[in-house]
Amino acid sequence: MATPVQSFTDLVLSQWRHPSSSANAPLDIDGRSLTIADVVAVSRDLASVKLAPESIDAIEACSKIIPEKLAKGNVIYGVNTGFGGSADTRSDDVEWIQQSVISHLTCGIVAGGVGKQKLVANSNGHSNLSNGDAQPSMKVPNGREEHSALVGHSLPLNDPLAATCMPESWARASMLIRLNSLAGGASGIRVDIAESLVSLLNEDVVPRIPVRGSISASGDLSALAWIGALMQGKPSATAFAGPRDVDGARRVKRADLALSEAGIMPISLHAKEGLAIVNGTAVSAGVAALAVYESVNLAALSQILTAMSVEALRGSDESFEPFIARVRPHAGQVDSARNIKAFLAGSRLLNRHDSQDVATLRQDRYSLRTASQWIGPVLEDFCLAYDQLTVELNSVTDNPLIDAATGRVYHGGNFQARAVTSAAEKLRQGLQTIGRMLFSQCTEMINPATSWGLPPNLCSDDANESFLFKGLDVVIAALTSELGFLANPVGSHVQTAEMGNQSLNSLALVSARYTLEAVDVLSQITSAHLLAVCQALDLRAIEIEGRNDAPPDAAPHLGRASRRMYHYIRKGLGIPFLGEAHLASTEAATLDGVTPSIGLYNTRIYESIRSGSLYDVVLESLNEVAGCEQ
């Protein structure tokens, strides 16, 4: 299993130094060495996979035990018994039992499917996965066919595919982690079952899985059942299939057709195999793995934003002196203080506030002065969550489990996903903590009462007529409030389920989903902060150099990390210093003729965060600090 890293910065750099990609050799799946970075590479970057030889041997050895036990008349849960609260039933038709578990669990809602694509193509010549699509006319009482047809053309409340169906990256992560669990050789399956998942991943045939309906108690039963249905080629299931590089070629298709077109043979289910597919934590662990990867990157970025805020607010680096952390040596505080101090090296904008001639605040406000104490515990929580999820990725999480070495079958509860919930709740609360800090830093720059001389609303024109960043001030307040709501725990809302059998359930997938939502909200706060802080830094350059015809350039005045990020925003993304004349311009700011707006530039930064391209700047800065430490 992957070795735990020693600090948060080590963790971030370990992700960067493990750039698995589709261009590399296939990733060996062995049940014990999968990393968070691997999950991202396979789920989002379409890296290919293959079963390690030792896993094939382990699976084959284990696959012989269940038939031997059945031949001896043993009663094995979910093999010749019913499921859950119905485990007091018995059946000799062990293959039908496996089929029945897939059938009764594929019960969730996935809207916007094959039928609707066909209806739209017949009516207006192009496909559309919208619940505003044309609906077939149905006979209803009282002659209301016309009303029914009109309702069918109503505009949708939301995108039904996004509202009811997991993104493809979530489904791919789920398949990968289920494959890795089965590769542990303790689930009693044949190699064909594992190879089916390998083929689906490598051929990029991705099941449509309902986004809701899992309590993550006996694993993510319903969600995983849709993967099992695709593996069987059941016409009741659907999948995303077709090439991604040809416009319109990737479509939702029936499972049997998707497998046939990809050259994948459908599986049949032998004793225990249906249960081995559906009984595990792969979906919640997959979504949480994607969330922790993004959360770690955002936490790293927040430290650069803090350094930039110190400069924009003419703050001091004194708060990050090593002595302060040395006498309170929490690992996260030590790590973040060291980074922020190093990021500020070379800055000409620092101010120790120790003038005897001017009476000002002797020290920075809390959003700057206590930043390392505020961020530090979050970094420690994120490291713990990362380790918890790394263990989960490399665990066998179904039931019953088979010890091939002794031939014993164990009935237990490795499917209980509370470890995933624990990780996801820590992440979500940490994201809120970071968001609250960035909100304070940003509003202090915009507010002239706290900005140390910056113009009101960061305007670059007459403050009587320009209110430039006032709207963004309100937007980040809304985002920060929403992030605070999302920080509430999910795992405390447990309901008893399934005939009273599942009285404890982790709600891990629900928690992981909300954590990814929190990631998105914090990404929006972060993009607004970056837009504002670069504006503030340019205003500081004007303060020092005076105003001239050329746009201001803050770069010569900045510390190393701030200079790198400032250059990326201004040059890499093409986001200019903002003023009323520029925003009133009719000159196109995009290739499709959209004219400038604060929203356009805010979106451009947001998209660079979501795509991951902005994190290259963060990682270069952290790598520079790590290099100086060595």
N, C-alpha and C positions, 0 to 999 in steps of 0.2 A: 504494500500500500504506500501511497505517496507520503514522504516524510514531512511532518508539520514544520512550517517555517518559524523563524525566531521572532520576527517583528512584522508589523504591518507593511512597512516599506519592502522588506524581503518578500512578502506575499505578493505585492503588486508587481515587483520585478520578476518574480518567478512566473507569473502569468505571461509577462512580456517575453521572457526567454523561452517560452514553451509555445511557439507560434505554429501549432499543428494546422495544416491547411490542406485543401484538396490537391495541391500540387505535390505534397509529400507522399511517401509510401503509405499504404493503408495502415490504419491504426490497429494494432493487435488488441483484441478483446480477450482478457484472461481472467476477469472476475475480481481482480485485486489491485490494479494499478491505474484505473481511470481517474482523470483529474477534471476539475472544473473547466480548465481551458480546453480539454478534449471535448467536453460536452458542447461548449460553444462552437468549436471547430466543426463538429459533425452536424449539429443542429442548425447552425446559421451559415457556415461556410461550406457545407456539403462535403466535408472530408469523408473519404471512404474507410471502410472497416473490414476486418477479417478475424475469424476465430483463431486464437493462438492454438498451436498443436497440443499443448498440455491441457487446455480446456476441452478440446475434442475428446481426448483420452478420458478426462474426468467425467464428462457427460455420458460417454458410452459405458463406462463402468457403473455409473449410478442408474442408467436406464434399465439394467437387468434386474434390479432389486424388487421393484413393484410387481412385475409379473410373477416372480418367485413367491412373494408374500401372498398374492391372490391365490396362487396354486395351492398354498397351504391352508387356505380358508381364513386368513387374517382379515379383520375389519379395519379399514383405513379410511379416515375421514375424507370426504370428497371424491373418493375413488369408487367405493361400493356403498357409500351412505349418501344421504341428502346433504344440503349445505346449511351452515349457520344454525338457526333455531330448528331446522328440519333435519338435523343430523341424526335423529332417532329413526329415520327411515332407512331401508336397505334395498339394494338392487343388484342383480347379477349382470345387468346390461351396462358394463362399465364405460363403454364408448358412448352410449346414449347419455349417460350422466354428464360426460364432458361436453357434449353438444348442448345439453339443456342449460348448463351454466352460462354459455355464450348467449343463448337465446333469451334467457330471462333478464340478463344484465344489459343487453343492448336496447335500452328503453328511454334514453335521454333524447332531448330535442336538438336536431341539427337542421336549421332552416336554410333556404336558398340552394336547393339541390338540382339534380339532373333534370327532373321534370320541369322545373321552372325555366331552366335554360332553354329547353325545347319550346316551351310555350312562347317565350319572348322571341325566339328566332322565327317562329311562325307568324308572329304578329307585327314585328317591326324590323326584322332583318338583322338584329344584333343581340348578343347574349348579355344578360344583366342579372346578377344575383341579388335582386332587391325584392323586398316584400311588397313593393308597389307593382310587381310584374302582373301581367294579365293572368287571370284565373279562369279555369273552365266554368262555363255556366252550369249551375245546378238547379234542379227543380226543387222549389221550396213551397210550403203551404201559402195560401192566400195570394198566389200570383206575384210573388216578390222577386222573380228572377232578375228583373231589371235593376232593382236595388242591389242585389247581390253582385251583379256585374259592375256597377258603379263603385261599390266598396272595393272591389278588386283593383281599381285604378287609383285608389287613394295613395297619397305620398306616404312612404314608410316613416315610422317613428325613429327608427335607427337602421343601421345596416344589419340585416338579420344574420348574415354569415358571421360578422364580427361579434354580434350579440350572443350567438348560440354555439359557435364553433371555435375550437382552439386554433390559434395560428399554427402554421406548418412547423415553425421552429419548436414549439412546445411538443408537438406530436413526435418530431424526429428525436428530440431529447428523451422523450418517454420510451421510444423504441430502443434507443441506445442503452439506456440504463436497465431496461428489462432484459435486454440481451446480455449485458454484463452480469446481472444477477444470475441468469440461467447458466452463464459460463462458469459460475462457481462450482458446478457439478454436484449440487445437493437437492435438485428439484425433481429428478426422476423422469426427465424428458428424453426423447431421442435427439440426435444431432440435427435431424431434418428440421426440427422446430426452431432451433437457434439459427440455422442457416437460412431459414425463411426470413427472419428479421434482418440478417446480413443483406440478403437480396433486396428487400424493400428499401433499406437505407441506401444501398449503392445504386439502385435503379431509380431512386427518388420518387417512389410511390408512397404517398403519405396519407394515412387514414384521416377521415373527418371525425373528430371526437367532440362530443358535447362539452361545453366549457363548464357546465354545472352538473351536479348530481353525485359528487363523491364526498363522503364524509371521512375518507382516508382512515378507516378503522381496520377492516380486513383488507387493507390496501385500497388502491383506487379501482375498485371492482368494475364499476360501470365504464369508466374511461378506458381501462385496459381491454374490456370485452370488445370494444370497437376495433382495437388492433387485432384481436383474435379473429374477429369476423372478416377483416381484410385478408388475413393470412389464409383463411379458408376459401376466399373468393366468394363470399356469400353475396348474392345479388341485393340483399337488403341493406348492405353497407356501401358506402361511397368513399372515394379517395381523390386527392389531387394527383394528377399524373400528366406526363407529357413534358417536352423540353421547355426549359425556362428562357432560353435565348431566342426563341421564335415567338413573335407577338401573336397572342391568341391560341398558341398551341397547348399551353398548360391549362387543363380544364378539370372540372369535377366529373368523375366517371364512376359507373358502377364498379364494385370491387372485382367482379369476375372479368369484366372487360379490361380494367386497369392491369390486372395480373397477366392476362393473355397478351396484351400489347407490349408489356415489359418482358415477356418471356419467363415469367415466374410461375412455377407449379404451385397450385393450391395445396395446402396441407390437409391431412386427415388427423383427427384427434384420437389418440390411444389413452389408456388409463392414466389419469393424473394430469395429462397435458393441458387440457382446458383450464383447470384450476391453476396450474403452474404459470400460465400466461396472465391470468386476471388477478391473482392473489399476490399483491406486492405494492411497494411504495413508489414505483418508477415515475408515475406522472407527477405527483407532488414533489418528488426529489428533482425531477427534470426542470420543472418550472422554478423551483427554489434555486437550483444551480444557476440558471440564467439570471435570476434576480441578484444572487450574491456577487456574480461577476460584475454586473453593472453597478451595484452598490459600492463595491471596493473601488472601482474607478472614480465614481462620484466623490467618495471620501478623499481620495488622493487629490482630485481636482480642487476640492474645497480648501486645501492647504495653500495652493497657489493663489486662489481667489482671496484668501485671507492676507497673504503677503501683498497682493496688489491693492487691497483695501487699506492696509497700513500705509502704503505710499500715497494713495489717493487722499487719505485723511491726514496726511502729514504726521503719522504716528511714529512710535519708537520701536526699535528692535530689542529694547531692554527687557521686555516681558518674556523674551524667548532665550534669555541668557542661560547657558547650561547649568549654572549654579542653582537656579530656581527649581529646575526639574530634578537636579541631583539630590536636593533635600526633601523632595516628595516624589520618589522614583517610580511612579506608575509607568508601566512600559509604554502605553499609548501617549501619555504626556511627554515622555522623554523623546519618543520618536517624532511626534508632530512639532515639538519645539525646535528640535534639531533641524528638521526640514524647513520650517518657516524662516528660521534664522539664516540658514544657508540661501534660501530663495531671495532674501533681502540683500545679500552681499553685493556691494557696489552701488547701491541706490544712493542718489543724491537728494532724495525727498524725505529722508528720515529726520525726525525732530525729537530730541530728548525732553522737551518742555521744561528745561531747567534754567530759563532766562531769569535773571534777577531784575531785569528792566521792565518786562511785560508780565503782568499778572494773568496767567492762563491756567487751565487745569494742569496740574503737575504730572498727570498720568493719563493714559488713553482710557476711553470708555470700555466697558466690559466686552463688547463684541470683538474688540481687538486684544485687549490686555489679557483676557482669560481664555483666548481662543484655544490654546494648547490644552488647557485643563478641560475645556468643553468638548473638544474633538477627541481627546485622548481615550476616554472610556468607550466612545463609539468605535474607535479603531480596535480596541481590545475585544469588544463584542463581535465585531465583524470577523476578526481572526478566529474566534471560537465558533461562530456560525459557519465559517469556511471549513474548519476542521470537522465539525459535525456532519456537514453535507458531504465532504470527501469520504468519510467513513460510510455514510449511507449509500453513496454511489457504488461502493465496493462491497456491498453486503448482499447476502441471500435473504430475501424478505418474504418468501411465500410460506405456505403451511399445507400439509406437513412437510418436514425436511427429512432427507435421507442421508445417512452417514455411510458412504460406500465402503469405508474401511472396516466397519463393524457389521454392516448390513442392517442396522437398526433404523426404524422409522420413528421420528419424534413429532409429537403434536405440540405446537407452541404458538407464539404470537409475534414473530418477527415482522409481521405486516403492520403492526401498530406504528403509525408514522409520527408519533409525538416528538421524536428527535428533529424531524423536519419542521414541525410547527415551532419548536423552540428556536430553531435557527431563523425561520422567517419572521417571527415576532421581534427578535433582537434586531434584525435588519431594518424592519419597518420603523421601529422606535428610533433607531440610529439615524435613519434618513430624515425623520422629523426633527431630530436634534440638530443635524447639519442645516436643514432648511431654515430653522429659526435663527441660527447664527447668520446665515447669508442674508436673510431678510433684514436683520438689524443692521448689518454692515451697509447694505444697499440703501436703506431708508436714511441712514445717517449721512450718506453722501448727497442724497437728494434734498434733504432738509437743511436750510441755511443755518438753523439754530445749532446744528451738530456737525456741520461739514468742514469746520476750520477754514472758512473763507471761500468756499466754492459758491458759484452763483445759485440762486434758487432754482430748483428743478433741473439743475445741470444745464441751463440754457446758455447758448453761446451768443445770444442777441440781447436786445433790451428786455430786461426782466419784467417790464410793465406790459410787454406785448407777447412774450414767449413763455410758454409753460411746458417746455419740451418733454420732460420725463415725469410729469404729473400723472399721466394715464398709466404709465408703467408702475408707478408707486402704488396705485390702486390694484393693478393686476397681481403684483407679488403679494399684496395683503390677502387677496382672494386665494391664491395658490398656497400660501402658508397656512391659512385656515383649513383648507381642504387636506393638506398634508397632516395637520394636527388631528383631524378626524380619522384619517386612515391609520394613524399610529395606535388606535385602540386595539386591544387584543381580540383575536378571533377565537382562540382556543378555549375561551371561557364560555362559549355559547353551545356547548355540547347538548345534543338531544339523543335520548335512547332510541335505537333503531332495530329493525329486523327481528320482530317477535321477542324483543327484550334481550336478545343475545348480545347485540353490540351496544352495551350500556356505556362503554367508554369509547369515544372516537376522537381522533386528533384534529379533524378539520384542516389537515395540513395543506391540501390543495387550495382550499378557500383562502387560507392565510398566505400561501405563496402567490396566488393571483392578486390579492390586494397589495402585496409587497411590490410586484412588478408595476402595479398602478402607481404606487408611491414613488417608484423609480422615475416614472414618466413625469409626475408632478415636480419632483425635485429637479429633474432635467430642465424643466421650464423655468423654475426659479433661478437655476444656475445660468441659463442663457440670458435672462434679463439682467442678472448681476454682471455678467461679462460685458454686455452692451453698455451698462451704466459706468462700470469702473474704467473702461477704456475712454469713455467720454470725459470722466473726471480727471484722468491722467493727462489727457490733452489740454484740459483747462489749466492744470498745474503748469504744463509747458508754456502756455500763454502767459500765465502769472509770472513766470521766470524770464521769458524771452521777449514778451510783448507780442502784440498781434501784428501779422503782416499778411501779404497776399497769399502766400503758400499755406496749405493746411498745416496745423501744428503737428509736431512729431515728438512724442514723449519719450521715445526709445532711449536717447542718450542719458536720460535722468533716472532710468529704472534699474532695479536689481536684475540679476541674471534670469530668474524664472519669469518675472513680469515682462522683461524685454522679449523673451521668446514667445510668450502667449500674446502680448500686444502685437507683435509682428504677424503672428498667425491670424489674428482677427482682422487687422488692417490690410495686410497684403494677401494672406492666404485665402481669406473669405471675401475680401474686397469691401469691407464695411468701413465707410468713411466717418470722419468727425462730423457730427450732425448739427445742422442749423436750419432755421426756418426756410431760407432760400432753397436749400437742397431738397427739403421735404415738399416744397411747393413746385419743384421742377417737373416739367412734362417729359423730360428725357428718360428713356427707358432704363431701368436698373436691372432688367433680366432679358434673356433672349426672346421671350414671348411678349415683350412690350410693357410689362408691369412697371409702374413708376415708383419712386422711392417712398418708403414709409418706415416708421419705427417697427411696425409689425413684420415687415418684410425682412429687415435685418435681424430682428429677434428670432424669427423662424430659421434664418440661415444658420445662426449659431446653434439653435436647438437641433437642427438636422445634423450638424457636424458632431454633436454630442451623441445623438442616437445612432449614427453610423459608426462611431468609434474613431473617426479620423482625428478629432481634437485631442484624444487621449495620447496620441503620439507625442504631442508637446509635453504633456504631463509626465510621461514615462521618460522622456529625454532629460527632463529636469530632475526627476528622482534618481535617475542613473548617474547624473552628474554629481549629485550629493553623495551617493553611495561610493562613487569613485574617489571623491575627495576624502572620505572617511577611511579608505583603505591605505 
